[in-house]
Amino acid sequence: MGRMKKMSITGGTALIGLGVGFILFKHSVFYFIASLFIGIGVGLLIEYLTKREK
């Protein structure tokens, strides 16, 4: 898996987290930050799992 594809996975899940964060932003800014971190974490987890299977 190339470096660009790895960055795309992390970036894509971070953008998903950002989108969810904007929806939850009206409740609390902490939900916004948490959803962004969760998105990045999920992306890193997916990268690890796809790398480990090889």
C-alpha positions, 0 to 999 in steps of 0.5 A: 500500500502506497504512502499516498493511499495511507494518507487518503484513508486517514484524511478521509476518515478525518473528514468524516469526523469533521462532518459529524463534528459540525453536526454535533457542534451545536451541542458542545465544542467538545463533541466537535473535537472528539469526533475529529479525534475519533475520525483520525483514530479510526483511519489510523486503525484501518491503516494498521489492520490493512498493513498487518494483513500483508 
